Amino acid sequence: MKTGLFAGEPGAAQAAAPIVQLVDDHVVDEAAQLLRARAFAEPLLSGQALDTGEDALAHADGVASILQGIGAAPSMRAAAYLVYAGDFLNKPEEVVAKAFGASHASLVANTRKLVQIQRAAREAQVGEDQRALQTERVRKMLLAFSRDLRVVLLRLASRLQTLRYFAAARRECPRLLAAESMQVFAPLANRLGIWQIKWELEDLSFRFLQPEQYRSVARLLDEKRVEREHHVEAFRRRLESELRGHDLDVEVQGRPKHLYSIWKKMQGKSLDFARVFDIRAMRVIVPSVPDCYAVLSRVHELYRAVPGEFDDYIARPKPNGYQSLHTVVLDEDDRAVEVQIRTRAMHEHAEHGVAAHWAYKEAGVKGYAGVSAGADFDAQVAEARKAVLRQLLAWERDFVEQGDAAKPAGEAVFDDRIYVFTPNAAVVELPAGATPIDFAYAVHTDLGHRCRGAKIDGAMVPLNTPLQSGQTVDVTTVKEGGPSMDWLNAELGYLRSSRSKSKVRSWFNALALADTIARGREAVEKLLQREGKTAIKLDDLATRLGFRNADALFEVVGKDEFSLRHIEQLLRPAEPAPTPDELIAKKVSRPEGEAPKGGVLVVGVESLLTTLARCCRPAPPDPIGGYVTRGKGVAIHRGDCSNFREMASRSPERVIAVAWGAPRGDKSALYPVDVMVEAADRQGLLRDISEVFAKEKMNVTGVKTQTLRDGQGGTAWMTFTVEVADSARLAQVLAIVSRVPGVRAARRK
């Protein structure tokens, strides 16, 4: 069975008074065009069935009938046939443009694309938790594609026709279709004020979604129907007679009762069926606004009004432009009757909404239905378009979260985002201008990292191609790999989404972190080998050192932010505090007044053996402290040394006061100091830095270098061991090193 374009879509609405059309040559032409369009579509649609089971031609007839009921011009009804016929043509836009003009071709193209998108969204394989999101995106897509009211009306009429088909055929309507009708199409019809379509969409959706509740309300209405209709007709005749007897030109009608409205009012206000006042309802139509208030006054004279049940929607219209006076009165038997009072113009707007004053403007043609031909025709059309756009924007504001700013009326709707599909027809929302890479990251981060190519609607495209709403995107990936640094180059246009950019940056940050961790792991494992402790578990070691896991330890070691001395001290047994005899045994003889060999005096004790700690390499005039070791005398540390602070906190009794002594003879003592240099790697870098130390007469006794390669050449870390007599002099030399091209930082370790 060949599937029609509007598969699963609705159609015909209850006919209402059509908009008065101009009787001129143009109207005759439009009527002829309607007949020609049906004749064109009939051989294409005959015998074809939509995937709902509807006959395609019967569905198109129903849609055209609904459009006639809300006052659409014959050219609009002709477009309904052409839209359906387009699904059975090889190049529908080209064929329709040649036979019926560019305006109809544009309408066919936009409506067909929107229908395909909505159908695909319903058929997408998503979980129940994603259904609400999918419905929300369908609503947004409907707005994004509906800048021409003709598209909106075609969609509303099509949806209603399909719901009517399921009701007439007594077939079960797909739940997703009924839910979408209730959640998307009925609110849209309400916002546009097209009540006839709105009420019927709600009642039919209610029938399919909640059949038990629907039948319950229907039974309540049927049980009282004969009696109620007798009283309503008697009330109508008396009211009309009374009003005309006071020289009021009125038309009094009974108002239709809508099951969903009744049920919703019963649920929302916790009312019994008998307390729903609009089950008995009248509609009074008069020529002018003053007549509305005159009728209201007379109604309240004739009948007792129900307190709190009066609404003046003439002075304060509803957001969609609806105007009317509503009141509830009690008849002779104290039964509540709702009375609505409005002018003929208000009635037309209430039934047809913005469709009542929409001009279906074709290129270069004047004199459309509902709009007089004349010099101000274009201005009338512009105002009608603005009115519709304001309602569409207001409908969007009904759904968005508090604080979302809608664009001013007159601007294009949703220019800031697009909606595309995965190959499985799931809807993906993206910022306008998004690329296939943005799409891949929106679906899954890993898909974005491994993205290497893309197809749009089956055609291969570059990865920086901007996407458009309605396209199906299929990305090509590799099994392993990551993003390119070029993706972050704004001039190349690979990424538009801030989320995608953040994901790419995070990947490169994680890569750098992995290199740092690997460097730290290597250093720790080498230390464990030297200490003969390779059997120790790395996570246990990290926990004993105060880290959550081994990687956290490797990270700080790799960044040179944690000394391996901490690990050495943890692995070696604690040294007992030296006895006084041991301290005396460490004394060495020296001439009186001469400073120790290390240039350090131990306060209060003569001639103790001292050694300079290699972890911090102190040099005058650094503040220093002494720590009594076992067998190696007093270790001299810088006052800010983290190792010294930790040992002092564990064994404060071993800390001893020390000070720098006077140099021996005329020679100044030299002290080894470690210097860290970070620079952008380049050829000749080590030579240039070494020349600075040579010119400053600073002896270099050791150098260690390490380079991390990346997309920009690499980063070099160098550790120089230099001999200094005064650390203050070292600061001056490091300032000169910092000015070497490529050097980013130079500091004492």
Legacy VTK file of the C-alpha trace (Angstrom):
# vtk DataFile Version 3.0
C-alpha trace
ASCII
DATASET POLYDATA
POINTS 749 float
0.000 0.000 0.000
1.450 3.373 -0.965
1.584 5.757 1.948
0.225 9.276 1.526
1.910 12.455 2.644
-0.380 13.276 5.537
-0.128 9.785 6.963
-1.486 9.918 10.477
-2.654 13.505 10.042
-6.141 15.009 10.664
-8.641 16.876 8.563
-12.180 18.297 8.182
-13.691 20.651 10.745
-17.252 21.565 11.522
-18.449 24.109 8.963
-19.026 27.639 10.194
-20.236 30.737 8.409
-17.608 31.451 5.711
-16.052 34.831 5.313
-17.941 36.959 2.822
-16.080 36.855 -0.491
-15.939 39.509 -3.135
-17.940 38.645 -6.231
-15.542 39.644 -8.979
-13.500 38.101 -11.726
-10.789 37.105 -9.273
-13.220 35.024 -7.185
-14.389 33.279 -10.331
-10.757 32.558 -11.208
-10.130 31.140 -7.740
-13.186 28.900 -7.962
-11.959 27.621 -11.307
-8.539 27.048 -9.805
-10.100 24.973 -6.999
-11.842 22.748 -9.529
-8.658 22.447 -11.579
-6.616 21.527 -8.482
-9.046 18.742 -7.542
-9.064 17.449 -11.104
-5.254 17.490 -11.048
-5.090 15.566 -7.731
-7.907 13.069 -8.319
-6.034 10.583 -10.553
-3.037 10.736 -8.224
-5.023 10.197 -5.009
-7.752 7.803 -6.165
-7.292 4.352 -4.728
-4.423 5.473 -2.500
-4.601 5.003 1.253
-2.805 6.893 3.985
-1.088 4.909 6.717
-4.062 5.649 8.964
-6.285 3.699 6.584
-7.968 6.825 5.195
-8.696 7.179 1.512
-6.299 9.887 0.317
-8.831 11.689 -1.894
-11.555 11.569 0.771
-9.075 12.987 3.269
-8.207 15.851 0.915
-11.928 16.561 0.360
-12.438 16.678 4.131
-9.551 19.111 4.629
-10.909 21.388 1.893
-14.334 21.294 3.558
-12.891 22.330 6.909
-10.986 25.194 5.325
-14.188 26.375 3.665
-15.911 26.254 7.044
-13.429 28.693 8.577
-13.653 31.059 5.597
-10.613 30.099 3.549
-10.522 31.361 -0.029
-10.900 28.855 -2.897
-7.178 29.190 -3.662
-6.422 27.959 -0.133
-8.696 24.954 -0.551
-7.042 24.247 -3.886
-3.687 24.157 -2.082
-4.970 21.320 0.136
-5.372 19.047 -2.907
-1.975 20.036 -4.255
-0.240 19.293 -0.949
-1.603 15.744 -0.903
-0.926 15.219 -4.598
2.681 16.275 -4.041
3.379 13.017 -2.226
2.754 11.127 -5.447
4.897 13.291 -7.748
8.614 12.893 -8.448
9.355 16.624 -8.279
6.263 18.091 -6.622
7.518 21.656 -6.147
8.572 21.988 -9.779
5.366 20.463 -11.148
3.079 22.563 -8.916
5.035 25.758 -9.631
4.668 25.212 -13.381
0.957 24.373 -13.245
-0.316 26.592 -10.380
2.340 29.200 -9.600
5.210 29.802 -7.175
2.979 30.636 -4.190
1.255 27.246 -4.244
4.591 25.525 -4.824
6.053 27.214 -1.722
3.035 26.207 0.365
3.287 22.608 -0.876
7.031 22.462 -0.084
6.731 23.913 3.433
3.694 21.849 4.410
5.119 18.574 3.049
8.397 19.115 4.906
6.596 19.896 8.168
4.353 16.827 7.832
7.339 14.575 7.197
9.121 15.975 10.244
6.105 15.548 12.518
5.496 12.002 11.328
9.147 11.084 11.853
9.073 12.600 15.344
6.074 10.455 16.302
7.716 7.329 14.904
11.074 8.001 16.596
12.266 5.202 18.869
12.517 7.094 22.139
11.731 6.075 25.698
8.642 7.158 27.587
10.714 9.663 29.572
11.593 11.374 26.283
8.051 11.573 24.898
7.278 14.880 26.566
10.478 16.354 25.147
9.612 15.048 21.672
6.131 16.605 21.897
7.652 19.916 22.948
9.994 19.849 19.969
7.126 19.032 17.578
5.312 22.111 18.887
8.379 24.275 18.330
8.896 22.871 14.850
5.280 23.635 13.998
5.928 27.252 14.919
9.289 27.369 13.176
7.697 26.156 9.902
4.475 28.141 10.270
5.421 31.658 9.277
2.622 31.451 6.720
-0.786 31.015 8.362
-1.855 28.833 5.436
0.523 26.132 6.681
-0.970 26.349 10.184
-4.532 26.070 8.920
-3.701 23.130 6.649
-2.129 21.296 9.577
-5.072 21.981 11.890
-7.609 20.914 9.260
-5.621 17.790 8.406
-5.335 16.720 12.035
-9.043 17.229 12.678
-9.995 15.258 9.549
-7.937 12.265 10.681
-9.467 12.302 14.182
-12.915 12.456 12.593
-12.032 9.480 10.430
-11.096 7.350 13.438
-14.298 8.387 15.218
-16.558 7.668 12.217
-14.853 4.350 11.461
-15.021 3.404 15.169
-11.336 2.528 15.034
-8.823 3.007 17.825
-6.745 6.130 17.234
-2.968 5.811 17.892
-2.379 7.220 21.366
0.624 9.291 20.311
-1.409 10.992 17.577
-4.280 11.750 19.959
-1.894 13.055 22.632
-0.143 15.306 20.125
-3.554 16.617 19.015
-4.474 17.486 22.602
-1.084 18.906 23.616
-0.044 20.712 20.429
-2.834 21.276 17.909
-5.743 22.128 20.222
-3.685 24.771 22.126
-2.575 26.235 18.797
-6.174 26.492 17.570
-7.113 28.049 20.910
-4.337 30.642 20.684
-5.406 31.524 17.151
-9.017 31.709 18.337
-10.340 29.105 15.880
-12.889 27.721 18.310
-14.706 25.299 16.011
-11.505 23.380 15.355
-10.250 23.785 18.933
-13.354 22.316 20.579
-13.631 19.379 18.187
-9.929 18.541 18.472
-10.290 18.479 22.260
-13.470 16.394 22.279
-12.110 13.794 19.848
-8.723 13.600 21.594
-10.555 13.251 24.929
-12.618 10.405 23.432
-9.479 8.470 22.385
-7.242 9.257 25.362
-9.783 8.809 28.194
-12.662 6.725 26.782
-14.214 5.897 30.171
-14.428 9.522 31.281
-15.687 10.528 27.833
-18.514 7.980 27.951
-19.375 9.002 31.510
-19.885 12.666 30.557
-21.710 11.677 27.359
-24.153 9.515 29.364
-24.841 12.381 31.772
-25.679 14.629 28.836
-27.820 12.020 27.054
-29.839 11.164 30.170
-31.170 14.726 30.401
-31.005 15.584 26.692
-34.721 15.591 25.734
-35.809 17.461 28.838
-32.910 19.896 28.623
-33.453 20.648 24.924
-37.128 21.394 25.580
-36.266 23.876 28.325
-33.413 25.416 26.308
-35.627 26.008 23.267
-38.384 27.511 25.438
-35.837 29.776 27.129
-34.385 30.807 23.730
-37.790 31.765 22.275
-38.792 33.769 25.330
-35.437 35.599 25.542
-35.460 36.486 21.840
-39.058 37.722 22.072
-38.308 39.844 25.151
-35.223 41.433 23.599
-36.908 42.219 20.289
-39.853 43.640 22.206
-37.418 46.267 23.525
-36.361 47.231 19.966
-33.106 45.245 20.140
-31.969 43.655 16.860
-30.796 40.255 18.105
-30.173 36.709 16.959
-30.406 34.157 19.779
-28.804 30.741 19.334
-28.302 27.703 21.497
-24.569 27.214 22.100
-22.989 23.785 21.444
-21.914 21.775 24.473
-18.395 20.359 24.434
-17.721 17.237 26.481
-14.082 17.938 27.206
-14.865 21.450 28.453
-17.549 20.091 30.766
-15.284 17.336 32.122
-12.374 19.724 32.621
-14.592 22.168 34.516
-15.917 19.367 36.718
-12.361 18.216 37.488
-10.766 21.640 37.885
-13.450 23.061 40.190
-14.495 19.759 41.804
-18.067 20.385 40.621
-20.996 18.030 40.374
-22.507 17.754 36.883
-25.518 19.779 38.031
-23.234 22.706 38.990
-21.717 23.068 35.519
-23.577 26.165 34.381
-22.752 26.155 30.665
-24.561 22.874 29.948
-27.539 25.132 29.141
-26.179 28.044 27.131
-27.391 30.838 24.875
-25.521 33.040 22.426
-26.956 36.483 21.589
-25.561 38.233 18.502
-26.166 41.980 18.050
-25.004 44.706 15.633
-22.875 46.895 17.939
-21.004 47.075 21.252
-23.608 49.385 22.919
-26.224 46.786 21.983
-24.187 44.163 23.867
-24.462 46.081 27.130
-28.130 46.932 26.474
-28.886 43.204 26.066
-26.903 42.414 29.232
-28.953 44.947 31.203
-32.221 43.528 29.903
-31.162 39.909 30.617
-30.388 40.818 34.225
-33.778 42.515 34.503
-35.543 39.388 33.258
-33.548 36.791 35.236
-31.672 36.593 38.505
-27.894 36.613 37.942
-25.613 34.048 39.611
-23.028 35.964 41.723
-19.402 35.688 40.597
-20.292 34.314 37.154
-20.022 37.527 35.069
-17.049 38.192 32.745
-16.552 41.221 30.507
-14.238 40.059 27.717
-15.176 43.111 25.631
-13.458 45.555 27.977
-10.724 43.003 28.784
-10.288 40.685 25.754
-8.590 37.317 26.154
-4.955 37.080 25.003
-6.013 35.589 21.671
-8.363 38.499 20.957
-11.613 36.802 22.006
-14.364 39.296 22.983
-17.791 38.652 24.477
-19.938 39.258 27.569
-20.526 36.148 29.710
-23.146 35.903 32.421
-25.024 33.085 34.167
-28.680 33.543 35.176
-31.368 31.357 36.735
-34.520 30.583 34.713
-38.054 30.219 36.106
-37.198 26.771 37.494
-33.915 27.992 39.079
-31.808 26.178 36.485
-28.550 27.875 35.520
-28.228 29.144 31.944
-25.083 30.750 30.530
-25.653 33.699 28.162
-22.920 34.977 25.841
-23.462 38.360 24.178
-21.324 39.579 21.256
-21.380 41.516 17.993
-21.320 39.826 14.593
-17.633 40.770 14.161
-16.832 39.324 17.591
-18.700 36.164 16.657
-16.738 35.777 13.423
-13.486 36.181 15.327
-14.637 33.784 18.066
-15.436 31.099 15.490
-12.576 31.640 13.075
-9.985 33.574 15.102
-7.165 35.128 13.121
-8.440 33.244 10.074
-11.380 35.664 10.039
-9.138 38.540 8.909
-6.275 36.734 7.177
-5.537 37.655 3.572
-4.218 34.763 1.506
-2.061 36.985 -0.603
-0.674 35.620 -3.850
2.069 37.471 -5.692
0.621 40.462 -7.532
-3.087 39.639 -6.938
-5.620 41.903 -5.200
-9.088 41.359 -3.836
-8.797 38.353 -1.542
-11.459 36.928 0.729
-12.233 39.146 3.684
-10.026 42.037 2.528
-11.215 44.763 0.214
-9.130 45.462 -2.859
-7.791 48.978 -2.798
-4.813 51.217 -2.202
-4.462 50.120 1.417
-4.580 46.401 0.602
-0.914 45.784 1.384
-1.255 47.596 4.709
-4.229 45.402 5.634
-2.275 42.282 4.726
0.715 43.439 6.804
-1.493 44.086 9.825
-3.127 40.670 9.447
0.281 38.989 9.301
1.439 40.876 12.414
-1.720 39.826 14.268
-1.060 36.184 13.458
2.607 36.412 14.375
1.741 38.010 17.712
-0.569 35.106 18.489
2.051 32.523 17.519
4.607 34.221 19.732
2.090 34.415 22.563
1.372 30.710 22.133
5.079 30.035 22.505
5.149 32.111 25.706
2.302 29.970 27.060
4.705 27.031 27.130
8.184 28.358 27.833
9.531 28.692 31.353
9.150 31.936 33.267
11.739 34.439 32.158
12.118 33.205 28.556
12.048 36.267 26.326
10.054 36.063 23.123
11.085 38.086 20.120
9.106 41.231 19.296
6.199 40.879 16.916
7.308 41.176 13.323
10.556 39.252 13.779
11.021 35.775 12.363
10.088 33.032 14.794
12.827 30.781 16.222
15.681 32.114 14.109
17.946 31.201 17.015
17.511 27.419 16.822
16.930 24.588 14.375
15.524 21.047 14.556
17.166 18.141 12.767
16.824 14.344 12.849
19.002 11.388 13.660
18.828 8.425 11.236
16.335 6.879 13.742
14.131 9.998 13.414
14.766 11.350 16.917
14.512 15.155 17.003
17.645 17.089 17.997
17.430 20.778 18.902
20.500 22.895 18.020
21.424 26.579 17.831
21.001 28.175 14.411
24.121 27.710 12.311
25.064 24.455 14.074
27.246 21.979 12.192
27.338 18.153 11.963
29.930 18.144 14.780
27.531 20.106 17.017
24.874 17.539 16.120
27.176 14.647 17.052
28.010 16.167 20.452
24.306 16.847 21.097
23.545 13.149 20.545
26.461 11.837 22.643
29.832 13.185 23.735
31.700 10.112 22.523
30.001 10.384 19.122
31.291 13.940 18.867
34.859 12.973 19.786
34.948 10.232 17.132
33.131 12.176 14.391
35.107 12.262 11.111
32.467 12.825 8.406
28.776 13.528 7.872
25.891 13.030 5.464
22.967 15.439 5.242
19.888 13.845 3.670
22.196 11.167 2.243
24.786 13.520 0.678
28.347 13.827 2.015
29.176 17.338 3.288
32.135 19.051 5.030
32.015 18.984 8.826
31.671 22.782 9.018
28.470 22.842 6.903
25.642 24.785 8.661
22.551 22.614 9.213
18.942 23.584 8.504
15.680 22.555 10.155
14.214 19.298 8.912
17.443 17.729 7.670
18.451 14.185 8.597
22.067 14.013 9.745
24.174 10.845 9.774
27.740 11.115 11.091
30.671 8.856 10.253
32.942 7.889 13.138
36.203 6.082 13.844
36.523 3.382 16.491
39.061 5.374 18.496
40.267 8.943 18.420
39.477 12.406 19.578
38.664 15.891 18.331
40.992 18.136 16.373
42.441 21.387 17.704
41.143 22.988 14.485
37.596 22.537 15.782
38.252 25.246 18.363
39.355 27.722 15.699
36.350 30.047 15.368
37.430 31.201 11.906
37.089 27.671 10.514
33.453 27.405 11.714
33.450 23.804 12.918
31.537 24.475 16.155
28.634 26.791 16.971
27.263 25.254 20.163
28.912 26.343 23.430
28.265 22.816 24.739
30.302 21.319 21.899
33.165 23.750 22.470
33.205 22.864 26.158
33.330 19.136 25.343
36.304 19.601 23.000
38.216 21.702 25.543
37.502 19.102 28.221
38.928 16.370 25.985
42.223 18.217 25.506
42.392 19.037 29.226
41.879 15.352 30.018
44.649 14.450 27.556
47.079 16.818 29.266
46.037 15.428 32.646
46.671 11.876 31.432
50.221 12.859 30.407
50.802 14.456 33.796
49.518 11.349 35.599
51.731 9.098 33.456
54.760 11.233 34.307
53.920 11.080 38.012
53.316 7.313 37.900
56.725 6.769 36.308
58.464 8.813 39.004
56.677 7.011 41.855
57.310 3.553 40.404
61.035 4.324 39.960
61.210 5.420 43.593
59.519 2.214 44.748
62.032 0.181 42.733
64.957 1.999 44.382
63.451 1.417 47.801
62.692 -2.250 47.060
58.963 -1.701 47.724
57.461 -2.718 44.366
54.965 -5.040 46.081
53.122 -2.162 47.733
49.672 -1.327 46.318
49.661 2.124 44.736
46.121 2.975 45.909
47.071 2.019 49.489
50.180 4.203 49.240
48.080 7.136 48.000
45.572 6.691 50.814
48.329 6.668 53.458
49.632 9.922 51.973
46.162 11.524 52.168
45.027 11.173 48.516
41.725 9.648 47.370
43.411 7.338 44.847
46.697 6.662 43.064
45.915 8.932 40.104
45.453 11.907 42.444
48.950 11.217 43.852
50.460 10.815 40.372
48.888 14.096 39.259
50.546 16.245 41.949
53.851 14.401 41.547
53.696 14.929 37.771
53.101 18.649 38.330
56.089 18.830 40.749
53.679 19.891 43.472
54.489 16.963 45.771
58.010 15.911 46.734
59.022 12.260 46.492
60.720 12.762 49.872
57.279 12.356 51.445
57.061 8.855 49.996
60.648 8.015 51.032
59.944 9.039 54.614
56.724 7.009 54.638
58.494 3.890 53.397
61.483 4.112 55.776
61.132 3.326 59.522
61.064 6.296 61.871
64.431 7.246 63.335
64.603 7.363 67.141
65.595 10.658 68.673
69.373 10.864 69.255
70.658 10.614 72.781
72.939 13.303 74.216
75.856 10.847 73.831
75.083 10.527 70.135
74.950 14.277 69.703
78.337 14.664 71.455
79.777 11.897 69.284
78.834 13.947 66.239
80.921 16.902 67.390
83.896 17.669 65.218
86.833 19.780 66.188
87.354 23.119 64.447
89.328 26.256 65.202
87.665 28.616 67.637
85.417 31.189 65.956
85.363 29.316 62.648
82.016 28.454 61.126
81.199 24.814 60.411
82.033 23.404 57.001
78.413 23.724 55.909
78.386 27.380 56.954
75.742 26.695 59.635
75.961 27.232 63.380
73.852 25.068 65.696
72.643 27.345 68.442
73.782 26.210 71.901
75.841 23.223 70.709
79.376 23.330 69.408
80.749 21.466 66.389
77.762 19.352 65.400
77.825 17.659 61.994
75.419 19.494 59.629
74.210 18.662 56.121
72.161 20.742 53.698
68.856 19.060 52.789
68.577 18.185 49.107
64.759 18.540 49.037
64.856 22.326 49.435
68.598 23.205 49.016
68.867 26.173 51.445
71.271 29.026 50.774
71.985 32.285 52.621
70.076 34.344 53.570
67.117 31.878 53.529
65.439 31.377 56.917
66.504 27.894 58.042
65.762 25.249 60.640
67.586 22.124 61.832
66.292 18.566 62.198
68.326 15.984 64.109
68.688 12.817 62.015
70.061 9.419 62.940
73.644 8.973 61.884
73.792 12.086 59.652
73.840 14.842 62.193
71.591 17.876 61.770
69.801 18.290 58.418
69.397 21.942 57.464
66.112 22.855 55.721
64.582 26.094 54.478
61.985 27.405 56.836
59.249 27.061 54.170
60.201 23.497 53.221
57.109 21.257 53.251
59.200 18.226 54.283
60.627 20.140 57.230
57.182 21.272 58.375
55.823 17.735 58.175
58.779 16.220 60.100
58.569 18.971 62.704
54.886 18.295 63.235
55.567 14.564 63.716
58.706 14.897 65.895
58.975 18.403 67.333
61.627 17.208 69.820
64.081 16.742 66.939
63.869 20.353 65.736
66.906 22.418 66.660
67.669 26.114 66.185
70.343 26.908 63.575
71.745 30.000 61.902
74.069 30.848 59.015
77.662 31.212 60.188
80.326 33.642 58.972
82.285 32.457 55.905
85.707 30.879 56.481
88.611 33.036 55.384
88.161 35.218 52.321
86.174 32.615 50.392
82.374 32.705 50.252
80.703 29.312 50.578
78.754 28.104 47.529
75.399 26.360 47.881
73.654 24.163 45.283
70.171 25.446 44.385
67.578 23.907 42.016
65.904 26.204 39.492
62.711 25.277 37.522
62.187 26.729 34.005
59.032 26.222 31.892
59.192 27.270 28.225
57.770 26.680 24.764
60.077 24.082 23.263
62.338 25.255 20.425
65.735 24.610 19.012
68.551 26.327 20.933
66.459 26.918 24.056
68.832 25.072 26.445
71.833 26.845 24.943
70.275 30.312 25.369
69.380 29.690 29.033
72.836 28.227 29.803
74.484 31.326 28.286
72.571 33.505 30.771
73.963 31.538 33.714
77.472 31.690 32.215
77.358 35.463 31.660
76.170 35.939 35.229
79.095 33.794 36.470
76.786 31.238 37.997
78.107 27.668 37.826
75.625 25.031 36.538
76.322 21.587 38.036
73.362 19.665 36.647
70.465 19.858 34.141
67.332 17.719 33.709
64.889 18.335 30.833
61.506 16.927 29.828
59.298 17.863 26.839
55.570 17.229 26.243
54.614 17.326 22.574
51.244 18.765 21.501
49.676 20.322 18.422
51.512 23.621 18.973
55.098 22.315 19.190
55.378 21.259 22.824
56.267 22.470 26.317
59.690 21.988 27.926
60.326 21.684 31.667
63.984 22.086 32.756
65.611 21.769 36.190
69.022 23.473 36.599
71.243 22.923 39.660
73.406 26.036 40.129
75.865 27.096 42.848
75.171 30.397 44.594
76.637 32.220 47.541
73.528 34.314 48.106
69.937 33.419 47.150
69.122 37.121 46.673
71.582 37.155 43.755
69.721 34.165 42.288
66.480 36.152 42.039
68.221 38.716 39.816
69.522 36.010 37.474
66.095 34.324 37.218
64.570 37.634 36.144
67.050 37.690 33.221
66.247 34.045 32.364
62.530 34.926 32.213
63.283 37.327 29.358
64.756 34.594 27.146
62.427 34.067 24.112
59.963 31.231 24.765
60.465 31.124 28.556
57.121 31.240 30.380
58.305 30.925 33.992
61.602 30.655 35.902
61.585 30.051 39.641
63.531 28.472 42.438
62.316 24.950 43.256
LINES 1 750
749 0 1 2 3 4 5 6 7 8 9 10 11 12 13 14 15 16 17 18 19 20 21 22 23 24 25 26 27 28 29 30 31 32 33 34 35 36 37 38 39 40 41 42 43 44 45 46 47 48 49 50 51 52 53 54 55 56 57 58 59 60 61 62 63 64 65 66 67 68 69 70 71 72 73 74 75 76 77 78 79 80 81 82 83 84 85 86 87 88 89 90 91 92 93 94 95 96 97 98 99 100 101 102 103 104 105 106 107 108 109 110 111 112 113 114 115 116 117 118 119 120 121 122 123 124 125 126 127 128 129 130 131 132 133 134 135 136 137 138 139 140 141 142 143 144 145 146 147 148 149 150 151 152 153 154 155 156 157 158 159 160 161 162 163 164 165 166 167 168 169 170 171 172 173 174 175 176 177 178 179 180 181 182 183 184 185 186 187 188 189 190 191 192 193 194 195 196 197 198 199 200 201 202 203 204 205 206 207 208 209 210 211 212 213 214 215 216 217 218 219 220 221 222 223 224 225 226 227 228 229 230 231 232 233 234 235 236 237 238 239 240 241 242 243 244 245 246 247 248 249 250 251 252 253 254 255 256 257 258 259 260 261 262 263 264 265 266 267 268 269 270 271 272 273 274 275 276 277 278 279 280 281 282 283 284 285 286 287 288 289 290 291 292 293 294 295 296 297 298 299 300 301 302 303 304 305 306 307 308 309 310 311 312 313 314 315 316 317 318 319 320 321 322 323 324 325 326 327 328 329 330 331 332 333 334 335 336 337 338 339 340 341 342 343 344 345 346 347 348 349 350 351 352 353 354 355 356 357 358 359 360 361 362 363 364 365 366 367 368 369 370 371 372 373 374 375 376 377 378 379 380 381 382 383 384 385 386 387 388 389 390 391 392 393 394 395 396 397 398 399 400 401 402 403 404 405 406 407 408 409 410 411 412 413 414 415 416 417 418 419 420 421 422 423 424 425 426 427 428 429 430 431 432 433 434 435 436 437 438 439 440 441 442 443 444 445 446 447 448 449 450 451 452 453 454 455 456 457 458 459 460 461 462 463 464 465 466 467 468 469 470 471 472 473 474 475 476 477 478 479 480 481 482 483 484 485 486 487 488 489 490 491 492 493 494 495 496 497 498 499 500 501 502 503 504 505 506 507 508 509 510 511 512 513 514 515 516 517 518 519 520 521 522 523 524 525 526 527 528 529 530 531 532 533 534 535 536 537 538 539 540 541 542 543 544 545 546 547 548 549 550 551 552 553 554 555 556 557 558 559 560 561 562 563 564 565 566 567 568 569 570 571 572 573 574 575 576 577 578 579 580 581 582 583 584 585 586 587 588 589 590 591 592 593 594 595 596 597 598 599 600 601 602 603 604 605 606 607 608 609 610 611 612 613 614 615 616 617 618 619 620 621 622 623 624 625 626 627 628 629 630 631 632 633 634 635 636 637 638 639 640 641 642 643 644 645 646 647 648 649 650 651 652 653 654 655 656 657 658 659 660 661 662 663 664 665 666 667 668 669 670 671 672 673 674 675 676 677 678 679 680 681 682 683 684 685 686 687 688 689 690 691 692 693 694 695 696 697 698 699 700 701 702 703 704 705 706 707 708 709 710 711 712 713 714 715 716 717 718 719 720 721 722 723 724 725 726 727 728 729 730 731 732 733 734 735 736 737 738 739 740 741 742 743 744 745 746 747 748
